[in-house]
Amino acid sequence: AGLGLARIAAGVVELLGTQGAETPPEELARALARAVARFAAAEQAGREAVHLDPLDPAGFLGLGVGVALQGRLDEATESLDRCLEINPSSALAAVALGTCLARTERRDESVPLLERAIRLSPKDPMLYLFEGLLAALHLGAGRNEEALRHVRRSIQAEPAIGLSARPIEPAALALLGRLDEARELVHSLRAERP
C-alpha cells in the first residue's frame, strides 16, 4: 500500500514540476505520460495490497486515489468508501472521497466529508487544501460567505503555498457585492504574483 501511495506522490510531483509558463509542450507531454504510468502502477500496487489484506485501509486508499487520478471516479469512490468503512478516522480518506464526490453527481456529499477531515485532523499539514476545497465547493454552490470564510482559513493555514485557493477570495467578495475589496485584493495578488 505504501508503494502505491509513493507512486501517486511521485506522479503528482512530476506534474507540479511542469507548472512554469515556459515549459515546452513536448516536455509537458512526457511529464504527463510519466505521471499516468505512475498512477497506473499505484493502482496495481493498491490492488495487490487489497488482495494481500482486504482489511487494510491503506490498500483501499492507494487504490482509490490511483484510479481517481486516472479519471475512474466511480471505482475510486467505491474503494475510498471501503477505506472509510474499515477506518472511519482517516482524514486523508475522507478528503480523497470528498474530492472524488465533488466531481460527480454526489457533490453535496463532499462538504460533510471535508468537514469531517478537518475535525479528524485539525492540525493537518494539508489543512490549507481541505479548507480550499471547501471554499471552492461553497463558491460553486453560491454559499459565498462560507466560501470566503474557508478560503481565508486556507490562506491562514498556508499563506505562501502556490496551490492555495487565493483566487476564490476576490471572487467571493465580488459575489457578495464587496467590489472595492475584491478589486483591491486582485491588484495586490497581481503585484505579488504577476
C-alpha positions in Angstrom: 0.0 0.0 0.0 2.8 2.4 0.8 4.4 1.8 -2.5 1.2 2.7 -4.3 0.9 6.0 -2.3 4.6 6.8 -3.0 3.9 6.3 -6.8 0.9 8.6 -6.6 3.1 11.3 -4.9 5.8 10.9 -7.5 3.2 11.3 -10.3 1.8 14.5 -8.7 5.3 15.9 -8.2 6.1 15.1 -11.8 3.1 17.2 -12.9 3.8 20.0 -10.5 7.3 20.3 -11.9 5.7 21.4 -15.2 3.8 24.4 -13.8 6.2 27.0 -15.3 4.9 29.1 -18.1 8.0 28.3 -20.2 7.7 24.6 -20.1 7.7 23.3 -23.8 4.7 21.3 -24.9 6.8 18.2 -25.6 8.2 18.2 -22.1 4.6 18.6 -20.7 3.5 15.6 -22.7 6.4 13.5 -21.4 5.7 14.5 -17.8 2.1 13.7 -18.2 2.9 10.2 -19.7 5.3 9.5 -16.8 2.6 10.6 -14.3 -0.1 8.5 -15.9 2.3 5.5 -15.8 2.9 6.1 -12.1 -0.8 6.4 -11.4 -1.4 3.0 -13.1 1.5 1.5 -11.1 -0.1 2.9 -7.9 -3.4 1.3 -8.9 -1.7 -2.1 -9.4 0.1 -1.7 -6.0 -3.3 -0.9 -4.4 -4.9 -3.9 -6.0 -2.1 -6.1 -4.7 -2.3 -4.7 -1.2 -6.1 -5.2 -1.1 -5.6 -8.8 -2.3 -3.0 -9.5 0.4 -5.0 -7.9 3.2 -8.6 -6.9 2.5 -8.9 -5.3 5.9 -6.0 -2.9 5.4 -7.5 0.6 4.7 -4.2 1.8 3.2 -4.6 -0.6 0.3 -8.1 0.8 -0.5 -6.8 4.3 -0.1 -4.0 3.8 -2.5 -6.2 2.0 -5.0 -8.9 4.7 -4.7 -6.6 7.6 -5.3 -4.7 5.8 -8.0 -7.9 5.2 -10.1 -9.3 8.6 -9.3 -6.2 10.2 -10.8 -6.9 8.2 -13.9 -10.4 9.6 -14.1 -12.3 6.5 -13.0 -14.3 8.2 -10.2 -17.0 5.5 -9.7 -14.4 2.9 -9.0 -12.4 5.4 -6.8 -15.5 6.2 -4.8 -16.2 2.5 -4.2 -12.6 1.9 -2.9 -12.5 5.1 -0.8 -15.9 4.3 0.7 -14.5 0.9 1.7 -11.4 2.5 3.2 -13.6 4.7 5.4 -15.7 1.7 6.4 -12.6 0.0 7.7 -11.1 3.1 9.2 -13.6 5.9 9.8 -10.9 8.0 11.4 -8.8 8.5 8.2 -8.8 12.2 7.4 -6.9 11.5 4.2 -9.5 9.0 3.0 -12.3 11.5 3.9 -10.7 14.3 1.9 -9.9 11.9 -1.0 -13.5 10.7 -1.1 -14.9 14.2 -0.7 -12.7 15.4 -3.6 -13.9 12.5 -5.8 -17.5 13.1 -5.0 -17.2 16.8 -5.7 -16.6 15.8 -9.4 -19.7 13.6 -9.6 -23.5 13.9 -9.2 -22.9 13.2 -5.4 -21.1 16.6 -4.9 -23.4 17.5 -2.0 -21.9 14.6 0.0 -18.4 16.1 -0.3 -18.8 19.0 2.1 -19.5 16.8 5.2 -16.6 14.6 4.3 -14.2 17.6 4.0 -15.6 19.0 7.3 -15.0 15.5 8.8 -11.4 15.5 7.6 -10.9 18.8 9.4 -12.4 17.5 12.6 -10.3 14.4 12.5 -7.1 16.2 11.8 -7.4 19.9 12.8 -3.6 20.5 12.7 -3.0 18.5 9.5 -0.2 19.9 7.3 -2.7 19.7 4.4 -5.3 21.8 6.2 -4.9 24.6 3.6 -6.1 22.1 1.0 -9.1 20.8 3.0 -10.2 24.4 3.6 -9.5 25.5 0.0 -11.6 22.6 -1.3 -14.4 23.6 1.0 -14.1 27.2 -0.2 -14.4 26.1 -3.9 -17.4 23.9 -3.2 -19.2 26.6 -1.3 -18.5 29.2 -4.0 -19.8 26.8 -6.7 -23.0 26.3 -4.7 -23.5 30.1 -4.2 -22.7 30.0 -0.5 -20.3 33.0 -0.8 -20.0 33.8 2.9 -19.0 30.2 3.6 -16.6 30.3 0.7 -15.0 33.5 2.0 -14.6 32.0 5.5 -13.0 28.8 4.3 -10.6 30.5 1.7 -9.4 32.8 4.5 -8.8 29.8 6.7 -6.9 28.1 3.8 -4.7 31.2 3.4 -4.1 31.5 7.1 -3.1 27.8 7.3 -0.6 28.2 4.4 -0.1 31.8 3.2 2.8 31.1 0.8 1.6 27.9 -0.9 1.4 28.2 -4.7 -1.6 25.9 -5.0 -3.7 27.8 -2.5 -7.3 28.8 -3.2 -6.4 32.5 -3.1 -8.3 33.5 -6.3 -11.5 32.3 -4.5 -11.3 35.2 -2.1 -11.8 38.1 -4.6 -14.4 36.1 -6.4 -16.4 35.6 -3.1 -16.0 39.2 -2.2 -17.3 40.3 -5.7 -20.3 37.9 -5.5 -21.1 39.4 -2.0 -21.2 42.8 -3.6 -17.9 43.9 -1.9 -16.4 45.1 -5.2 -13.9 47.6 -3.8 -12.4 45.0 -1.5 -12.4 42.5 -4.4 -10.6 44.9 -6.8 -8.0 45.9 -4.2 -7.3 42.2 -3.5 -6.9 41.4 -7.2 -4.5 44.3 -7.6 -2.4 43.1 -4.6 -2.4 39.5 -5.9 -1.3 40.6 -9.3 1.5 42.6 -7.8 2.5 39.6 -5.7 2.3 37.1 -8.5 2.5 38.9 -11.9 
